[in-house]
Amino acid sequence: MVCVEERTPPLAEGKKLVIVESPTKMKSIQGYLGDGYEVLSSVGHIRDLADKKSIPADKKEAYGKYSIDIDNGFDPYYVESERGKKTVAELKRALKGADELLLATDEDREGEAIAWHLLQTLKPKVPVKRMVFHEITKDAIQAAVGNTRELDLALVDAQETRRILDRLYGWDVSPVLWYKVQQGTSAGRVQSAATRLVVDRERERMAFVSASYWDIEALAAPNRPQGIDESFSTRLARVDGAVLARGTDFDDRGELKKAVLVLDEAQVRELAGAIEAAAEASVTALESKPGTRSPKPPFTTSTLQQEAGRKLSMSAKHAMGVAQRLYEKGYITYMRTDSTALSTQAVQAAREQAVAMYGDKSVPPNPRSYRNNSKNAQEAHEAIRPSGETFRTPSEVSGQLDRDELRLYDLIWKRTMASQMSDAKYETTTVTLEVSAAGRRAEFTASGTVYTFKGFLEAYEEGRDEKRGDSDKSDDQALPAMAVGDVLRLRDVEPKGHATSPKPRYTEASLVKALEEKGIGRPSTFASIIDVILNRGYVTKRGQALIPSWLAFSVVRLLEQHFADLVDYDFTAALEDDLDAIARGEQKRQDWLQDFYFGGTDHVGLRNIVDNLGEIDARALNSTPIGDVATLRFGKYGPYLEVPDAEKPDAEPRRVNIPEDLAPDELTPARAQELIDAPVAGDRVLGENPANGKLVVVKDGRFGPYVQETDPPAEEAVDEETGEVVAVEPEPAPKKRGAKKEVAPKPRTASLFKSMSVDTIDLDTALKLLDLPRTVGIDPETEAPITAQNGRYGPYLKKGTDSRTLQSEQQIFDITLEEALAVYAQPKYGARGASSALKEFEADPTSGKPIKLKDGRFGPYVTDGETNATIPRGEDAMEVTFERAVQLLADKRAKGPAKRPARRTTTTRKPAAKK
């Protein structure tokens, strides 16, 4: 039987070949273009810079170090991936007989570069045109076919420069981190600056000094007939004309920035008592001001990532993956854009839909236009919006999209429509109340806002990041009708103590905003930047907050001290501007790389920095003083406290472990002292093993808590001459001549179960652990012993080579022979009445299959039976939510299947020659 490989046939004569990036786009576009076209996919990049193993011997001298010939115009050496080779072969077969080639990859730097690589690899002999579009609708695709252009080589140069720049940066700087910080660490042009942002915010929190201040809150109400309650919240603002302190009046050192009145607790409580006794206040001032709020522009890539994080709790990567699917299915326009502009048809569609839903007054007389501040030539020319000339409402597409796609589409639809709606109008009223109490004049203030016309707020209101300082919720209240001179009743007078707080940690949304504001990276790369710093272990997530690890502190410290320019925010932003200049054709790729790498008259190049690093003190680099209490060290196995012995300065310092969930700003000198003073976990003696007389001790080791048998201490006696207590060592047995040196047996140890604690375990339980594996009994059929024991993947039974999972650790001690035989009587695979999953969730919105959290060979992972996604390092598997599981699976699907290693060819070795 001959196996025939399925191949893509050549096109029929007269057909046009269209190449897009994604298989999803391929199916949609094929339907719009008809039989005269054949649409195929490149599945992204088909080739990239070679790794060192892929460079031929005759190219090693020129390209061997970076896959770039830096001495000859920074010429890159590209190789096709294994998948790329197969794709290229299929595309070449399809190109035979075609009379025209249309390169329809995305209209950004990466898309233009993919098109160029296809051109270089396919070497077509037919006319080639560049086809671009911003939405996948019939009208847009057919219009794109009729408005083709030439390949933009300036965009290709910008992408190639960026790729070469990242290779030079990473491969020159990362080895320094391996030797001085930790193996496996890496540096990147943008990821290093992003990591520094998170570390700098944590440094500010560590240096922050909290200040305390007091004020008074009370409820005020006008005199109304019984049963009518128009009370509102007020706050003490001035005492005897002096302004009372607020949180914003203090700096980060806890010191006042201006002259204000600070009352302590005793003063405030005394004043509050006098105010409560007075029980009345008079209105001394009443001011009303009208105001308007305008809608935000439609989404760009950056603002979409931020809002998806705030409102939908999506990571930047997950949001971009969902947006990619919506674009490829034809529901939204291109999702990588810096533009806030809308096409004429989109403006018309948004206005008509707003009028239909909210009335004629919901839109202004003239359409809104938003200024596009981006000078970036790489991006599309329209904001992210629903596709088509008429927008489909979320209810119209609900049956066609999965859960996340529908939520994101709803967000994009609302934002687009709101961007063309009328301003919201409101009126803010501020009232001042005066109270005479104990000879002092206390003034309270309250504000209330009432919307007289909601305008765009009928459709959408932008979310907010966490803000620092006083949160005044009273602005949302409505104030009753009052007039100057009215007397109001006061009740619930309550002293309130406050403490200033440091800047909030970054979330993915606020970090994306900071990266954009500083010009670091591009919106299309923000998701991958955050993904990299999370996967590298530089940052972990606590809820939505991004917390830097001590590893990140060491990495950033090395870069700041020895590669200052490379993590300087302005320098990193300037690199992006330079890449944009190359994309616009204003800068030459080769000249710019020459200047960056080898330096110029006004700066030192990367090559000179790496070649002249000098000595780097790795110990100092990985050390952080924690007050005068201890020094934090970052070592091979992570961070720990090093505590010197004050009485013995030359002695080896004591090491104290740091809890994994302790954030850097929480390791204050006081907290460090608590850890130092805490009793050493694991040195607790549980008692004596009656079977052998050894002591049983519980310890807390590097791999978790465990119990261990140790020899009892030597007997003590008193020296009659000196009166000192001395240990009496037993006399060693006489050694036989020629006998081998005896090796002391290792002490028995056993790990604690997950349900056990170092503080509560008793001797009986410890002895049971030390006696594991426990023999449950003998199988009457095979006469093989059945044992119960605990392993890496949990409790299980073992009979010869046949193992069966137990449902709980307690069963190791309790299961009987009859129960064990019943377990073995059931099929080894298939339903056994209980799931082996650590957690189970609802069905995945994409596959429709239930999601499970499991523990595998390489750690915990989530699966829907089709796709497996590993839980990233630093995340607690048991805290994974349904939304996070869906996100991990979606991210894994977006990456595509893992690349298989190349097959090894088996060679027959010749038999050795006989001597």
N, C-alpha and C positions, 0 to 999 in steps of 0.2 A: 504493500500500500504506500503510495507516494503522498506526502503531506504538502499541499500547495499553500503558500503564504498568501493571505488576502491582501491585495494591493489596490491603491487608488488608481483607477484607469485614467488615461489621458483624456483631456477635454475634447469634446466634439469640435470639429472645425468651426471657427467663427464665434466661439464662446469667449467670454471674458472671465479671467480668474481674479477673484477678490480675496485678499488675505487679511483676516482680522486677528486680534489677540486671543479672544476667548471663544471656546466652543458654544457657550450660551448665546453670545452675539451671533455666531455663525448661523444658528437655526433661525433666529428672528429675521436677520437681514436677507437670508436666502428667500424667505417667503415674500419679502417686499420687492426683490429684484426680478424674480421670475426665471424662466428657463434659459434666457440668454446669458446668464451668469452662473458661475460655480463659486460658492463661498466656502473657504476652508480656514482653519485656525492655526496660528503658529504656537499657540499655548504659551504666550509670553516670550521671554528671551530664548533664542535658540543657541546662543553662545555667549561666553564671558571670558574674562581674563583667566589664563591658565594657572593651575597650581604648579608647584615646583616639579612634581612627578610627571606632568604632562608635556614638559618642554623637551623636544628632541635634543640629542647629544650635540648636533651641530649648531644649535641655538643657545646652548647653555651659557656660553661666555657672555653673550650680549643680554639675554633675557632671564638668566638663571635666578637672580635674587628676587625680583618683583614681578616677573613676566612683563616687564617694561624695560626697554632699552633707553635708560635715562641719558646716555651720552649721545644719542642720535634722535633728538627731537621728541623724546618720551614716547617712542613708538610702542604701542601695546601689542602683546601676542595673545590672540584670541583662539579658543578651542571650542568646538561644539560639544555640548553635553550629550550623554547617551540618549536622552529623550530627544534632544535637538537633532541628532543624526537621523533618527527615524523620521522625525517630522520633515526634515529637509528632503529626504528621499521621497516621501509621499508628495511633497509640494512640487518637486522636479518632475515626477511622473505626471502630475496633474497639469503642469505647465506646457507639456508637449501638445501641440495643436491649438493652444490658446492664441488669440490674435491681439490680446492686450492684458497687462497686469495692473491691477489696482491695489495699492498698499493702503489698507484702511485701518491701520493701528491708531491708538489714541493720540489726540493732538496735545501732547506734552513732550517733555524731553525724552522720557523713557520710550514713549510710543514712537517718536521720530527716530530714536536710536534703533529700536526693533526693526522698523522699516528699512533703515540703512543696512543693518546686518543681513536682513533677508535679501536685499539687493546685491550685497557683496558675495553672498553664498550661492544664491540661485543663478546669478549671471544670466538674466533673461535676454533673449534675442528679439523680443517684441517690445513695443512701446510700453513705458512704465509711467504711471500717474499716481499722485498722492491724493487719496480721497479722505476727507475729514468731515465729521459730523459731531453734534453735541447732544443729540438725543436719538433714540432708536425708534422712530416712527416712520410710517410709509412715506409721508411727505418729506421728512428730513433726509431719509436715505436716498430717495430719488433725486432730491435737490443736490445732494452731495455728489452723486454720479455726474451730474451736469456741471459741476463747479469744482473741478479738480485743480491741483497746483503741482509745482515741482517740490522735490524733497528739500527741506530747510536744513542745509548743512551747518548753519550756525547753531541750531538747536542740537544737532548731533555732536558738534564740538563741545558744547556745554555739558552734555551728559557724559561724554568720554572724559572730559577734564575732571568732572566730579568723581567718576569711577577711579581714575588714576590717582587723584588726590587722596581719596579714602584708602586706597591700597598702600600708598607711600606712608601716610600717617599711621595707619594701623600696624603695618609690618615693621616700621622703624621704632615706634613708641611702645607697642605691646610687650616686646621682649624685655624691656627695662622693668616693666611691672612684674613680669614672671620672676625675675631674679630678686627684686627688692620687696615685693609685696606678697604675691601668691601666684602659683601656677594656674593657668586657665583664665587669668584676668585679661582684659583687653582695653585698648583705648580707641576712641573714634572721634573724628572731627566734630560731630554733633552730639554723640552720646556722652562724651566727656563734659561738654558744656552743660548739657541737661542734668547730668549727675551733680555737677557743681552747684547748679541752682537749688536742687533739693538739699544738698549738704549745707549750703549757705543759709537756707531757711532754718535748718536744725541748729546751726551755730548761733543764729539770732535768738532762737528759743532757749538755748543753753546759757547765753549771756544775759537773758532777760531777768530783771529784778522787779518783782511784783510790788505794787503799792496799794494800800487799802484806803478807802474813803467811805463815808456814811452819808445817807440822805434819808428823807422821809417820804413815804407814799401814803395817799389817803383817797377816799372816795368822797366826791362832792356832789350835791344834788340840790336843785332849786326847790322851793316850797311849792308843792303841787297837791292836789286833792289826794286823799288816801287811795292807795291802790295803783297809782301811777308812779313808776320808778324811772327816773331819767338820770340816774347817777352816772358819773364818769370818773376816770382815774386821773389824779393829779400828782405832781411831783414837786418837792421843795426845791426852789431855784435860787433864792436869795434870803439872807438873814441880815436885817438892819442895813439893807442896801448892798451888802457884799455878796458877790457871786459865789455860789457853792461849787465845790470841785466836782468835775466829771472825769470819767476815764480818759478822755482825749486830752486832758490837761497835764497828764504825766508822760514822761518820755520812757524809753526802754530801760533806763537805769533806775526807774522808780522815783525820779525827781520831777518837781513841778516845772512846767515850761512857761508859766505866767503866774501873776499874783492872783490867787483865788483863796477862798476860805475853805479850810479843811477841818471838819469837826470829827472828834473821836466818838467812840461808842457811848461813853458816859454823858457827853454833852448832848448828843442826839436823843438819847432816851429821856433825858430831863426835858428837852424842848418838846419832844413828842407828847409827853405827859401833859405839859401846859397847853399844847394845841388841842389835845383831846378834851381837856377840861373847858376850853373856850367854845369848842363845838360849832363855831360859826365863822364864816369868811365872807368878805364883801368883794364884789367884782370891781376891780380898779381899772382894767383895760380890756378891750375887746377889739380884735383886728381880724379882718377877713381879706384874703388875697386870692384872686382867680389864677388859675394856671392851666397849662396844656402839656400833654405828653404825646410825643410822636412815635410812630411804630419803628421798629428796627428794620434794617435792610434785609432782603432775602438772604438765604444761607450761602456762605462760602464754605470751603472745606473745613477751615478752622472753626468757624462759629457753629457748624453742624456737629463737629466732634464735641465742642464744649456743651452745647445744649442737650445732646444725646446723653452725655455724662450726667448733667444736672437733673434732667427730667426722667430719663429712662434707665439710669444707672448702667449705661453701656460703657465699656472701655473704648478708647479711641480706635483700637484695632478692630474691635467687634463692630462698632458703628460703621467703619469704612467697609468692612466685609459685607454688612447688610446693604449699605448704599450701593456697593458694586453690583450686588444681585438685582437690586431695583433698577439700576441703569441698564444692565444687560437684558433684563426682561422687558425693557421699554416703558417703565413707569416714571422715571425721572430723567432729567438731563445729566450731563457728565458731572461726576461728583468730585473731580479734582480741579478746583478753580479758585482764584483769588478775586474774581469779579463779583460785584454786587449789582450789575446791570441786568435788566430783563429785556427780552425782545419785545417788539411792539405787540405781537400776537399774545405773548404771555401777560403783558400788562392789561390788554383787553380782556383776556380770559379771567384774570383775577378780579377786575372791576365788575364784570358782569355777574360773576358768582357771588360777590359780596352784596351787590344790589338785590339779587334774587333771594339771598338768605336773610339780610338784615335791613333792607329798604334803601331808598334813594339817598338818604342822608349819610349812609355808611361810607361813601366814597367822596373825596374832594372833587371840586369842579374840574381840576386839571390832573392828569396822571402824575404820579410821583416818579422822579428819577433820582438815582443814588449815584454819588460821585465815586468813581473807581480810583482808589489811591494807588493801586498796584502798578508798578512799572515793569512787572515781570512779563516777559514775552513768552514764557513757556506754557502758560495756562490757557484754558478755554476762555471764551469771551462772554459768557453768560453765567449768572448765579445758578445755584442748584434749585430746581423747581420741578413741579409735575410736568411731564412731557405732553406734547400735543397742543392743538389750538384751543381745545376745551378741556379743562381740568376734570379728571374723574375724582369724585368724592371718595373718602375712605370707605363709606358704606357700599359704594359701587364695586370696589375691588376687594372687599373683605374675604370673599370666598376664593380669591386667586392668589393670595399672599399668605405666608406663614406669620406667626405671632409677631416676631421681631420686625419683619418687613412691613407689616401693617402699622405697627407703632411708629416706625421711623417715617413711613410715608405720610401718616397723619400729621406728624410734626412738620414735615416739609410743606405739606399742603396748607396747613394753618399759617405758617410763617410767611409763605408766598402771598396768600390772600391778604393777611393783615398788613403786609408791606405797602399795599395800595389803598388802604382804608383811611378814613378821616382821623384826625387827632382826637385824643380823649380830652375832655374838659372837666376841670374839678375846681373846688373852692376849699381852701384851707383856712380854718378859723383858729386863732390862738387867744386864749383867755388867761388873764392874770388875776389871782385871788390873793387877798391880803388878810392875815390873821394877827391880832394883837394877843400875845401870850407871854405872861410873866415879864412884862416890861420890854419884850423884844418884838420886832416886826418881822414876821415870816411871810414870804411871798411864794405861792405855788403857781405853777403854770401847767397848762394842758393844751394839746392841739388835736384837732380832728379834721379829717378830709372827707369830703362828700363829692362823688362824681356826678356832675350835672349832665354829662353826655359821655357814654363809654367808648364810642368810636371803635377803634381797632381792638380794644380790650374785649369786645364781644367775641372775637375769634381767637385771640392769642396774647399771652403775656410772657416775656422772656424770663427765664429762671435767673436766680442770683447765686453767686458763690458765697461761701461763708465769709462774713465780715467781722472785723475786729472792733472792739470798743463797746459803748453802751448800745444796747438794742432797745429802742423805744417803740413799743408796740402800741402806744396810745395814739399814734398818728392814724391808725386804722379806725378809731372809734368816731362815732357821730356825736357832736355836742348839742345839747338842747338849746332852745331859744333863750337868750339872756340879754341883759342890758347893764351898762355901767351903773353901779350903785345897788344892784340886787344883792340880797343877803342869801347865802347858800349854807346848807347844813354840811358839816364834816363828820365822817365816821370812818371806822377801820383805819385809824391813824397808826401806821406801822413803821418803825425804824428799819432801815435796810442797810446792811453792810455789803460792800463791794470790794473786789480785788481786780486790778488791771490784768489783762491777759496778753500773752505774746501773739505774734502774728500766727494765723492758722497755717497748718501744714498744707502743702500743695495737694490737690486732688488731680486726677488726670485732666479734668476740665480746666482748672486754674493753671496747671503747668502748660497745657497747650496755649492758653492765653498769654502766659509769660513768654513762651518761646516765640510766639508771633510778635509780641510787642518789642522784644529785643532783636528780632530779625534773625533768630537762630533756626536753621533748617528751613524747610518749606512745608506748607500745610499737608502736602501729599506724603511727607515723610514723618510727621509727628507721631502717627500710630506706631510705626516701626521703631522709632526712637524710644518710646516708652516701653515697648515690648522688650527691647534689648536690655535696658537697664533693670527691668524686672527679672528677666531670665538670667542675667549675669550675677544676680544676688546683690547688686548695688542698692536696690530699693525693694522694700516689701510693702504690702498693703495692709492697713488696719481699717477695715470698713472701706471708706473711699479715700482715706488719707494715705499719702506716700511717705514712708519713713525710711531714711537712709540707714544702711548698715555701717558697722565700724570698718568693714572692708572698703566701703565707699569713701570714708574719711581718709584712709591711708592712700587710696588711689588719687584722690583729689589733692591731697597734700603733696604727693610726689610731683604731680603735674604742675601745681602752682609754683613749686620751688625750682623745678628744672625745665619746665615747658610752659612758662608763664603765658606767652602769646597764644598758645594753642588752646587754652581754656579761658582766655579773656573774652568776655561777651562781645565787646565792640569788634575785636579782631575776627571772631567767628562770624558775626553779622556781615563784616566787610567782605569775607570770603563769598558769602551768598550774593552780595551785590556784584562782585567780580564775575561770578558764574552767570549772573543775569546779563552783564555787559557782554560776555562771550556769546550768550544766546541771542543778543540783539545785533551781533556782528561788530561790536565796538571794540572788542579786545581779541587778540590772537591767542589761541590755545597754547601753542608752544612757548611764546614769550612769557605768558603768565606762569606756566609751570616752571620754567627756568628760573624766574624771579622768586617764586615761592620756595623751591627746593634748594637752590644754590645761594639765594640771597641777593641783595642789591646794595647800593651805596648807603641806604638809610635803614637797613634791617639785616638781621642774620637769618639765613635760610635754615630749613629743617635739617638738612644734611650736616651743617656745621654745628647745630645744637646737639645732635645725637653723637657726633664725633668728639665733642668737647664737654661731655657731661661732668667729668671729674669724679671724685669720690662721692658716693651716696650712702649715708649712714642709715642702713635699713632698720636698725633698732630704734633710732630716734624717729624715723619716718612712721613707724607702727606704734608709737607711744603717744598717749594723751594724758596729761596730769589731771587728776580729779581732786582739785583743791590741794590741801597738804596731807590728805588722807592716804592716797594710793596713786598708782599709775596704771592706766588701762593699757594693756598690750594686745596687739593683734598678732596671733601666732598661726601656726600651721593648722590647728584645729579650731580656730576661731578666737574670740575675745575673752580676756580674763583680767582680773585685778592682780597686780603685783604689790604685795605689802611687805616693806622692809621690817626687819626686827630691830626695834629701837635699842634694845639691850645688847644685841649682837650684830653690829653693822656689817661685819664680814660674812655673816651667815647667809645661806641661800634664802632669798625672799620667799614668803609664803604666797601661794597662788589661791585665788578665790574665784570660783566660777560665777558667771553672770547669767541670770535667767534669760532664755532666748527671747521672751516677749517684752523685755525691757528696752524701751527706746532710748537713744543716746541722750536726749534732753531730760529723761527721767533718772539718769544716773548722776544725781547730785552728790556732793560730799556727804550729806546726811544719809542718803540711801546707800552709798558705798560703805559707810561705817556700819550700817545695819547688816549688810551682807558679811562684813568682816567679823562683826560680833556674834553673828548667828552661830549656834552650835553646829559643828561640822556634821553634816548629814552622813550617816553611814558608820560612824564610830560607836554606835549604840550596841552594847552587848545584850543579847536577848536571853542568854543562859547557857547551860552546859548540856551537851548531847549525852544522855545517859548511856548510849551504846558504846562510846569511845572516849568519853571524858574531855572532848575538845569543846572550846567555846564557840558559840554561834553568834556572829556579828552581822548587822545589816549595814550596808554601805551604799553610797550613791556614786556611781562611776561614770565614765565618759559615755558609755552606751546605755545608761539607765541604772536604776536601783537593783541591788542584788544582795543575797545572803552568802556568807562564807564561813567555813570552819577554820579556826585558828588554834594553834597550840596555846595552852594556858601559860601565863607568865611564870617565870622561874620562881622557886621558893625563896623566901627572904630569911636572912639570919642577921644577928647583931655581932659585929666584930668586937671582941672583949677588950681589945687594947684601945681602939679609937672610938667605939660606941656608934660607928656608922652602920646603917642598914646595907647589907650587900646581898646580891643574888647568889643562890647556890645552884650552880650548873651541874646537871647529872654527869657522872663520869662516862666518857665515851667507851664503847666496847672495843676491846683490843682488835686491831686490824691483822688479818692474816697476810702473810708474805705473798706478794704477787697478786693479791685480790684487786679487782677493779674498784675504782672510786665509785661509791654509792651516790646516786642522784636522789635528792630529797623529792618525795612525791608532791605533786601540786595539790594545794588545798581544794576541797570540793566547793564548788560555787553553784548558785542557781539564781536566775533572774526572777524578779517579782512579776506577778501577773499585772495586767493593766489595771485591774480592779483593786490592787493592793497599794498601800502607802508605806513609806519608810517610817512614818511616825506611829502607825497603828499595828503593824505586823507583830505577831507574838511568836514565842518559841515553837509551839506545836505546829503552826503553819509553816514556819521556816524549816522544820525538820521534814515535813511533807515535801516541800520543794526540793530539798537536798536529796531526798530518796527517789526523785523522778529519774527515768521513767518508771511509772507504777505498773506492775504486772496485774492486769485485770483478771486473767485466767488463761486456761488452755482450750484451744478450739478442739472440740471432740472429734471433728472429722479429719483435720490435718495434723492434730497434736502439736500445732505451732502455738507458742505463747502470744497472747494479745496484750499489747502495752498501751498505756495512755500517756501522752506527753505533750509538751508545748514546743512549738517551732516558730520559725520566722513568720509564717503566714497564719499562726494561731494554733489552737488546740486540735489534736488529731489522735486517731487510733492507728496502730501499726501491727500488722500480722505478716511476717516475712517481708516481702516487697510491696504488699498491698496496704495502702494508707487510706483512711477515711476521715473526713473533717468532722469535728465535734462542734456543737452549736454554742458552747460556752466554756470558759476556762474551768469553772467549778466542776464540770463533768469529768475532768481529769481525775479528781479525787473521789467523785461520787458514783460514776457509772459502774454498773454491775456486769457480770459476764453475760447474763441473759440479754441485757440492753445492748451490749456490744455485739453479740451475735445477731440481734435484730437489725442493727445498723449494717452489718456485713451482708445480711440477707437481701437488702435493697440493692437496686442497680447502682453501679458506681457513678454513672453519669445520668443526668436527667433530674426531674423533680423529685425531691426527697422531703417535701413538706416545708422546707425552709430555704431561703435564698442565701447564697454565699456572699452577697453584696454587703458592703458596709453601710450603704444607704440606698434608698430607692426613691426616684422622682417620677413626675408625670411624663407623658410622652413628649419626645423631642418634636418641636414644631416642623422641622424639615423632613425627618424620616418617619415620623408618626409612631416611633417605637419607644418603649419606656427606657429612661436613662437610669443607669446604676453606677454607684461609686464602688470601686473594687480596689483591692491591694494586689499588685502584681510583682513580677520579678524585679522590675526597675522602680518600684514605688507605687503609690496610689494613682488611680486614673479613673476617668469617667468614660462610659461607653453606652451606645444605644444598640449594640449588637452589630453595627456596621462600621462605625468609626470609633477609634480609641483616642483619647486625649489625656496626656499626662498632666497631673497637677503640678504647676510650676514650683520650683524650690522656694521655700520661704512661706508658702501658703499652708495653713492648717487644713488637711483634707476633710476633717469632720465639720469644718465651718463652711464648706462649699454649699452654696444655695442652688436652687433650680436654675435661676437666671445665670449664675456663674457657670454651671455645667453646660447650659445651652451655648453660652459664649465660647467656652473652650472647644466644644465640638465644632461650632461654626468656624472658629479660627483654624482648626485642624483641617477641615474640609477645604478651606480657602488655600491652604498650602499645597494640597494635592497629595498623592501617594508618595511615600518615602522612596528615595532612590535605592535601587538594589545594587550591592557591590558587584563589580565585574566578575564573571566566572573565571576560575582558575583553570587553565588547561593542564591536563594530566599528561606528564611525559613518562615514557617507559625508561627506567634507568637500566643501563647496561650492567650485566653482572661483573663484579670485580675480577680482574685477572688473577689467575692462580699463581701462587708463588712457586 
